[in-house]
Amino acid sequence: MKMSLNTRRILQQLNHENILTVNEIKSKHYKTILISKLCDGYKCQLSKVSSDTGIDQLFSYFEQITLALFRLHNHNIVHCDLRCDHIYINQEKGTVKVSHFARAMSLEGRQTYAFKMMPRGAEKWY
């Protein structure tokens, strides 16, 4: 599904320390492609965090994820594809970046609900 112009505009204007900046958005047929540059140090995904990570550090990661989602929701953006593989961690700094906004959508305007098709292979996440 192609991303609305309003969603594109909002995503490109978002500036938050826990949200990966969207540098460019391209459309091809019925697809929307978001291009971002991952900052140095964000090499680990949340799904690959070591089992010996302290509980305080995990709570810090979850707080940062919550702050990122709060910012998105303040702009009426719903991520629509949030999973651990879409959250990158800088273990040295202890910071996170929420990413992968290709399925995100804005709930502004007359729209009262969202309908999204599941991507191929999505059933493996159930």
N, C-alpha and C positions, 0 to 999 in steps of 0.2 A: 504494500500500500504506500502510495506517495505521501510524504509529509506535507502538512499544510504550510502555507507561507507564514502564517502567524507563529506556528511552532518553530519554524526555522529562524525567524527574526529573534524570538525570545532566547532560543538556545545560543545563538551567536552573541547575544548581548550579556548573557550570564557571566558573572565574575565572582567566583567563590573559591576559597582555598581548598575545598574538598570536592570540587567538581572539575573534571577534566575539560579544559577549554576546547570548544569546537572552532577550529580554524577555518574550515571551508565546508560547504554543503553542495553536493552535486546531485542532479536527478538524471536518471537514465531509465527510460520506459516507465515502468511502474515501481521503480526502486528509488530510494533516497540513500545516498552514500555520504556519511559524515567523516570528515578528515580531521584528526587531532594529532598533536605531537605529544607523546608521553614524556613528561619531565624526567630528567636524570634522577636516578635513585629509586624510581617506582618500578621495580623489577619483579616483585612478587605479587601474586594474586591472593586474595583473601582465602581462597580454597586451598592454597598451598602453604599456609602459615604453619610453622613448626608446632608440634604438639606440646613443646615445653615453653611456649609463649605464656607469660604470666597473665593472670586474670585481670590485673589492673590495666595491662596493655590492651587486652582484648576489649575491655569496657571502653577504653579510650578510642579504639577503632570504631566500635559501635556508636559511640557518641558522635564522632565525626561523620559517620554515615547518616545518622539521624539529622545532623545539621545540614548536610547536603540535600537530603530529601525535603527538609523544611523549606529551604530556599527554593527548590523546584516547585513545591506545592504553593508557596507564596506567589509564584508567577503562574499558577494554574497549569503547571506541567506535570504530567504523570509519566514516570519512566517506562512502564509497561514491560520491562525485560530485566528487572533487577535480580542478579544472582551473584554468587561469590566470585565467579570468574570475571565479572565486570567491575570489580573493585580492586584497585591496585594499591599496594602498600610500599611506602619508603620505610624500611625497618630501621634505618639509621636515625631518621628524624621522628619516627613513630606517627607518621601522617598517612592519610588515605586520600585517594581520588576516585570518585564514582564516575564511570564512563559508559560507553556504548548506548548512545541515545537514539539510535536509528529507529526504534519502535516507539519513541516518546511521542506524546501528543498534548496539545493544549486543550483545555476544557473551557476556554473563553468563548463568548458569543452565545448563539442560540442553542448550541449543542448541549444536550443534557446527559448523554451517555457515550461510551466509546466501544467500538466494535473492532477487534483486531483479529486477524487470522494468525494461527500458530505457525511458526516456521517449521520447515522440514526437520525431522529429528527431535522435535520438542517433546515427544512422548517419553523419551528417555529421562526427562527431568521429573517425571511423576513418580 
